[in-house]
Amino acid sequence: WGNLKQWVFGMIGTLRRRFRWRFLFTGFFLLSMAAVCWNLETSQSYWIFH
């Protein structure tokens, strides 16, 4: 179990170093906001929002 625990913590450390999490989360947030806006613009009640 000690070896597995050490491997898991090593993997988490590698992932934390490898990615720029701030930019990844910011990009995901902006992509989700764009999807919401696109969904609102294609809905039947678009005139309510403008």
Contacts in CASP RR format, 6 or more apart in sequence:
PFRMAT RR
TARGET T0000
AUTHOR 0000-0000-0000
METHOD contacts of the structure
MODEL  1
WGNLKQWVFGMIGTLRRRFRWRFLFTGFFLLSMAAVCWNLETSQSYWIFH
40 46 0 8 1.000
40 49 0 8 1.000
END
